[in-house]
Amino acid sequence: MNSRRVNHHPVLGDLEKQKQVKIYFDGQPYVAYEGDTIASALLASGVRTLRRHEDKGTPRGIYCNIGHCFECRVRVNDKNTVRACLTPVENNMRIESGTSLATTSLQGGKL
């Protein structure tokens, strides 16, 4: 897949000078750069869907990109509810699509 990364920005500079790291999203390897958030790295790699809606199953991705909406929540290294838009990438980071909540939690029950 072709990268959608902005390689040169008039203010941010040349992104190719940053150190490359490898991340895994749902088992697939992706190239990211130090300083990327999970969301920006996946977006640059063409990934748009980060999870599925718990009730409807519709795709969810990056919405506000400032940490308010929680639409970009994913599972990182076995930790649930990590906001992809605020979390910096780390080498060999394991990221999984946001997991669905149990039906009982959707109805206000206990897990």
N, C-alpha and C positions, 0 to 999 in steps of 0.2 A: 504494500500500500504506500502511496506517495505521502510524504509528510506535508502537513498543512501548517507547519511551524513557520513563523516569521523569522527568517535568518538574519535580516539586518533591519534595524529600527533606528530612525534618526535620533531618538532620545535615548533608548535603552542600549544601543550599540549592537555589536556583532555577537549573536548568541552562540555561534559555533566555537567561541573561545571558552565556553563553559565546559566543565568536566561531564562526560557522558556517564550515565548510570543505567542499569537495567532494572525494569520493574515488570511485574507479572500481573495481568488483569484477567481473571477467570482462567488462569493457566497459560495464557498467551504472553510471550515476551514482547516488551515494548522498550524503545529507547527514550530516555528522559534526560534532562540536564539538571545538575545541581541548581537549586533555586526555583525549580518548577514546583508548582503544587500538583497533587494527583490530578486534579481537574484539568489544569493547563496542559500537562503532559499527555493525558488521554485525548483531549480535544485536538491537540496538534497531531496526534496519531490517527485521527478520524473516528474515535470512539465518541458516540453521542449518547448512548443509553448506559447509565450507571446502575440502574436498578429498575424494578417493576413495582407499580403501585400495589400495596398490600391487598386491597379489595378488588379493584378492577383489572389488575394485571397490565395496565397501560405503561408504556415506557416513561421513565423519568431520567432526567439528566441535569445539566447545569442550568439553574434558573437565575438566582440573584447574584451568585458568585461573590458574595460578601459575608456568608455565614449565617444569614437570617432565616432562610426558608427550610433548610434541612433536606431539600430535594436531592442533593448530591451525596447523600449518606451511603457509605460503603463499609465493608468489613476489611480491616487491615491487620495482617499478622494475627488473626484470630480475635481481634477486638471489634465489637459491633459499634455501629452508629458513629462512624468517623466521617466528618465533613470533608469531602474531597477538595472543595474550593479553598480550604484553610490549611490543609495538611501538606507539608513539604515532602517531596519524594526522598527516598533513601535507597541506596543500592540493594538490589535483590528483594525489595519490598513486595509482599504478596497481597494483592488487592482482589477482593471478590465483590461481585454484584451485591448490592444491599439485600439482605435476607428478609423474607416476609415475616411478619408477625403472626403468631398463632391466631386462629379465628376467635378464640375467647378474648384476646386482648382488643380485638376490633369491637367487641360487644361490651367492653368495660370489665371483663372478667379477669381473674388472676391467671398468670402463666403457670 
